[in-house]
Amino acid sequence: MDADAWSAALEDWRAARLAALKADDGWLNLTDRIEITPGRHSVGTGPENDLRISAGPAHLGTLILTRAGVASFRLPGGEEEDFGPRPDAPPRLVVDSVLLEIHRVEGHPALRVRDLLSRARVSFAGLRHFPHDPAWVIRADWIELDKPAMADVALVDGRSEKVQLTHSASFLHEGQRVTLIPTHWKGGKPMFVIRDATSGKDTYGAARFLIGEDIGGGKITLDFNKAHNPPCAFTDLAVCPLPPPQNILPFPVRAGELKP
């Protein structure tokens, strides 16, 4: 791909990224995250509810969560609707003017609420980036581990989650070997949680996410121009992973998204 075509493709990717951020299930309209237990819970903005939320009507309905973790929602009129499964997303349901999700961290369920009428999406100032830099498109070695390994990954809220490690990506930077570990997978692609010498200065302090692409022939493409802010850069209600020690880089990566 020539430079002009690559730049155009990157701009298209950034436009899609912004659109996803501002979508109904993006991160700009998240209003609540409330941990829940099995049982029946009244939900609404009124103070008498078991789960008092920040958006929607005073009496939204009743959340029903079984001990097996199956969720449904009973509307005030008596109709009951199930939370529909989604690929790479928590089970969700639209009720009135809010999007409800059952989000789990290490098996512990929480109700996430998004306000579909929120003006935060409209007023969002947009994303900022370093200039395009093709030097940060790296074709790395994609190495399968001898055997999968379980690891604890720290989360921004002080907890941790267990993940399975299966591969690493390795490349040379200024003569030094760099090896990154993908701790999560999104849409079937490996996700690297990284931090570098720009973190907390030009870029978000906790981490950025990078999705590996074009896996084949023992190689993987790491386009750091697509390094992007995690959800917790936009809302305190998100629970994001932090980078493992291997993914904390001592040098600056001046590519990708800047701090919001």
Secondary structure, DSSP 4 states (H G I P E B T S, - for coil): --HHHHHHHHHHHHHHHHHHHTSTTSSSSEEEEEE--SEEEEEESSTTSSEE-SSS-S--EEEEE-TTS-EEEE-TTS-EEEPEEETTEEEEEEETTEEEEEEEETTEEEEEEEETT-SHHHH-----BPPP-GGGEEEEEEEEEEEEEEEEEEBTTS-EEEEEEEEEEEEEETTEEEEE---EEETTEEEEEEB-TTBTTTB-SS-EEEE-EEEETTEEEEEGGG-B--GGGT-TT---BPPPGGGB-SS----SB---
